[in-house]
Amino acid sequence: MSKQDNLANFIALRDILSELDVLTAAPDGGKSKEHRVKFLLSKIAALRSGYGIDELNRQQMLGSIPDDDASLTGRTDGTRRQIASDFARRDNAPTTAEQRTFADAWRTFVRNRGVLEARDLGTGNPGNPVSLSAGSSVLGAFLPTEFFYNLTKVLKVHSPLFDDEFCQVIRTAHGRPIQVGYVADTDNVAVKINEGSSATEADPNTGGVMVFVDAYRTPMFKASREALEDVDLSFGVAAMASDFLGDRFARGAGRDLLLGATANGQNSATPGLIPRLRTAGAVTVVAGGSASVTGGSETGSNSIGGEDLSRLFHSVNALYRKSPKCAWLMHPNTLQRLNALHTKQGMKLNLVEWREDGRPYIFGRCVYEDPNMDVSHAGAFTAVFGDFSYWVTRVALDNSRVQVYTEAPGLIENGKFGLRLFGRAGGDLRFGSSLTSPATSPYTLVELPLVMLQQG
């Protein structure tokens, strides 16, 4: 029994005892209301034996309904059966109240062709209806808070570049270019004041980068209208749509955030983490392989050794390694291969540590998995390590929406409808493309907070 049910039963028992106390304190000891006293005593006994107050009230309600048609039909009235059916459906339905509310929102969105309720994440009036043409094949935008909460979770699952704990994620109410700055000051330290010493100037390295967004749309998700008629089945369709649409958006935009996007043969607004680090001249550690540990025939082109990760780890400045967002990024298969490494003596290397939170760690830093990262082959960039707070992912909420289609070919004649998610996302490295120090000279490179591992 839930905490709310226990509280409801406690309050009901308190009220019943109070009423019973009033009745028995009467001059006649409750004789004039003997039936009420007996009823209260039986209700107290039922509550103390484990029955819930809702169930007792239900039985009381059913017992108070007269059998209106019994004299004509010889059986009880349908009203009583209907109320009993409603109670049973509420108690035995596989969906919760929140799930049914979620399903109702989707069903209303698909059914209403003329007026739809458009909701956003705080950038407009949630109660303002949007009038749409009844003959239009595109029937408007759908922005329920529950859907976008679920979308955020789906994005994090498929790409850590959407995770606030992994990198810097900015959500804006518009898609206009914004500038994101950086400050790098790993070399300048305080010095002791000596007699006759002169003051020197050492400004920190500062700069900024313009972050844009690209527009994405998912393939259409189709379902039958009959699937929306039943509440429980409707929730299944809504949940499937939320997962599929979010999954498609995460895989498309997440891949571009890591590897870069192209549009019509030209570079788009998303440069990609790996291409940005490569063009910026980031420090790259070349893998030597795991043969020195396993005693096998592995090479740097098809394996990663513990020494490779150690060199990658120490290639990052110690100040960056103290960041809460200092982590590893690699393909899930790469992580499992590292986890399975054994020494020449057959002992497990234990390079990967699995902690109580269920996350893997290497050298005390969390490992994030991205299926878009490369796996082991000659020349592949298979791991990135460093302070990922210097990577900015931007999600524009103004044009993020779900649209419903009903009159497109293959839909209306088959009694189906289609759903498609539109979203905008982008990102960039906060150091920008030049990575120069304006405080000294345009040819001085700023120390990068991220390094990559490349297969030999």
Residue pairs with C-beta under 8 A, 6 or more apart in sequence:
1 9
1 52
5 52
5 54
8 52
8 53
8 54
9 47
9 52
9 53
12 47
12 53
13 44
13 47
13 48
16 40
16 43
16 44
16 47
17 44
19 40
20 37
20 40
20 41
20 44
23 30
23 33
23 36
23 37
23 40
24 30
24 37
26 32
26 33
30 36
30 37
43 56
46 56
47 53
47 56
58 87
61 83
62 80
62 83
62 84
65 77
65 79
65 80
65 83
66 77
67 75
67 76
67 77
67 80
68 77
68 79
69 75
69 76
69 77
69 78
70 76
70 77
93 100
93 231
93 232
94 232
95 103
95 231
95 232
95 235
99 235
99 239
100 231
100 232
100 235
102 144
102 146
102 235
102 238
102 239
103 231
103 232
103 234
103 235
103 237
103 238
104 231
104 234
105 144
105 146
105 238
106 142
106 228
106 234
106 237
106 238
106 241
107 228
107 234
107 238
108 117
109 116
109 117
109 142
109 404
110 225
110 228
110 404
110 406
110 417
111 228
113 132
113 134
113 139
113 406
114 131
114 132
114 134
115 129
115 130
115 131
115 132
116 129
116 130
116 132
116 139
116 140
116 141
116 142
117 126
117 127
117 129
117 130
118 124
118 128
118 129
118 130
118 140
118 141
118 142
118 143
118 401
119 126
119 142
119 143
119 144
119 145
120 126
120 143
120 397
121 143
121 145
121 148
121 171
121 397
123 173
123 397
123 398
130 140
130 141
132 139
132 140
135 407
136 407
137 405
137 406
137 407
137 408
138 403
138 404
138 405
139 403
139 404
139 405
139 406
140 403
140 404
141 401
141 402
141 403
142 401
142 402
142 403
142 404
143 400
143 401
143 402
147 242
147 402
148 400
150 242
150 243
150 246
151 242
151 245
151 246
151 249
152 162
154 242
154 243
154 246
154 247
154 250
155 162
155 246
155 249
155 250
155 253
155 254
156 162
156 163
157 250
158 247
158 250
158 251
158 254
158 371
159 250
159 251
159 253
159 254
159 255
159 257
159 258
159 370
159 372
160 166
160 167
160 329
160 368
160 369
160 370
161 167
161 254
161 257
161 258
161 273
161 370
161 391
161 393
161 427
162 169
162 250
162 254
162 257
162 393
162 395
163 169
163 368
165 325
166 325
166 327
166 368
166 388
167 325
167 388
167 389
167 391
167 392
167 393
168 180
168 325
168 388
168 389
168 390
168 391
168 392
168 393
168 430
169 392
169 393
169 394
169 395
170 178
170 180
170 211
170 392
170 393
170 394
170 395
171 394
171 395
171 396
171 397
172 178
172 394
172 395
172 396
172 397
172 398
173 396
173 397
173 398
174 396
174 398
175 213
175 396
175 398
175 399
175 424
177 210
177 211
177 212
178 210
178 211
178 394
179 208
179 209
179 210
179 211
180 208
180 209
180 211
180 392
180 428
180 430
181 206
181 207
181 208
181 209
181 430
182 205
182 206
182 207
182 208
182 209
182 390
182 430
182 431
182 432
183 204
183 205
183 206
184 204
184 205
184 206
184 431
184 446
184 447
184 449
185 204
185 205
186 317
186 319
186 320
186 447
187 447
188 202
188 204
191 197
202 439
203 439
204 439
205 437
205 438
205 439
205 446
206 438
206 439
207 431
207 432
207 434
207 436
207 438
207 446
208 430
208 432
209 392
209 428
209 429
209 430
209 431
209 432
209 433
210 428
211 392
211 394
211 426
211 427
211 428
212 269
212 270
212 394
212 426
212 428
213 269
213 394
213 395
213 396
213 424
213 425
213 426
214 253
214 256
214 261
214 263
214 268
214 269
214 270
214 424
214 425
214 426
215 399
215 422
215 423
215 424
216 249
216 252
216 253
216 422
216 423
216 424
216 425
217 420
217 421
217 422
217 423
218 244
218 245
218 248
218 249
218 252
218 420
218 421
218 422
219 248
219 420
220 405
220 408
220 418
220 419
220 420
221 240
221 241
221 244
221 245
221 418
221 419
221 420
222 410
222 411
222 416
222 417
222 418
222 419
223 237
223 240
223 241
223 416
223 417
223 419
224 414
224 415
224 416
225 415
225 416
225 417
226 415
227 233
227 234
227 236
227 237
228 234
228 237
241 402
241 419
245 402
245 419
245 420
245 421
246 421
248 421
249 421
249 423
253 423
253 425
254 370
254 372
255 372
256 268
256 270
256 272
257 270
257 272
257 273
257 393
257 425
257 426
257 427
258 272
258 273
258 274
258 370
258 372
258 373
259 272
259 273
259 274
259 275
259 372
260 267
260 270
260 271
260 272
260 274
260 275
260 276
261 267
261 268
261 269
261 270
261 272
262 268
269 426
270 425
270 426
270 427
270 428
271 428
271 429
271 433
273 384
273 391
273 427
273 429
274 381
274 384
274 452
276 428
276 429
276 433
277 384
277 429
277 448
277 450
277 452
278 381
278 452
279 433
280 429
280 431
280 433
280 435
280 448
281 435
281 445
282 448
282 450
282 451
282 452
283 315
283 448
283 451
283 452
284 381
284 451
284 452
284 453
284 454
285 308
285 311
285 312
285 315
285 451
285 452
285 453
285 454
286 300
286 453
286 454
286 455
286 456
287 300
287 301
287 303
287 304
287 305
287 308
287 382
287 453
287 454
287 455
287 456
288 300
288 305
288 307
288 308
288 456
289 298
289 299
289 300
289 301
289 302
289 303
289 304
289 305
289 308
289 456
290 296
290 298
290 303
290 304
290 305
290 306
290 341
291 297
291 298
291 299
291 303
291 305
292 305
292 307
293 305
293 306
293 307
293 341
293 343
293 344
293 349
294 341
294 342
294 343
294 344
295 343
295 344
298 305
299 456
300 308
300 455
300 456
301 376
301 377
301 378
301 379
301 455
301 456
302 376
302 377
302 378
302 455
303 337
303 376
304 334
304 337
304 338
304 376
304 382
304 383
304 453
304 455
305 341
306 341
306 349
306 351
308 453
309 338
309 351
309 362
309 363
309 383
309 385
309 453
310 363
312 383
312 385
312 451
312 453
313 321
313 363
313 365
313 385
315 385
315 451
316 326
316 385
316 386
316 387
316 449
316 450
316 451
317 447
317 449
320 326
320 386
320 387
320 449
321 365
321 387
323 387
323 389
323 449
324 389
325 387
325 388
325 389
326 365
326 385
326 386
326 387
326 388
327 365
327 366
327 367
327 368
327 385
327 388
328 362
328 365
328 366
328 367
328 368
328 383
328 384
328 385
329 367
329 368
329 370
329 373
329 383
329 384
329 385
329 388
330 367
330 368
330 369
330 370
330 373
330 382
330 383
330 384
331 369
331 370
331 371
331 373
331 374
331 375
331 382
332 369
332 371
333 375
334 373
334 375
334 376
334 382
334 383
335 352
335 360
335 367
335 369
337 376
338 351
338 352
338 362
339 351
339 352
339 360
341 348
341 349
341 351
342 348
342 349
343 349
351 362
352 360
352 361
352 362
352 367
353 360
353 361
353 362
354 360
354 361
355 361
359 366
359 367
360 366
360 367
361 367
365 385
373 381
373 382
373 383
373 384
374 380
374 381
374 382
375 382
376 382
376 455
377 455
378 455
378 456
379 454
379 455
380 454
380 455
381 452
381 453
381 454
381 455
382 453
382 454
382 455
383 452
383 453
384 450
384 451
384 452
384 453
385 450
385 451
385 453
386 448
386 449
386 450
386 451
387 449
387 450
388 450
389 449
390 429
390 430
390 431
390 449
390 450
391 427
391 428
391 429
391 430
391 450
392 427
392 428
392 429
392 430
393 425
393 426
393 427
394 425
394 426
394 427
395 423
395 424
395 425
396 424
396 425
398 424
399 422
399 423
399 424
400 421
400 422
400 423
400 424
401 421
401 422
402 419
402 420
402 421
402 422
403 419
403 420
403 422
404 417
404 418
404 419
405 411
405 417
405 418
405 419
405 420
406 412
406 417
406 418
408 418
410 416
411 417
411 418
429 450
431 446
431 448
431 449
434 442
435 445
435 446
435 448
436 442
436 443
436 444
436 445
436 446
437 444
437 445
437 446
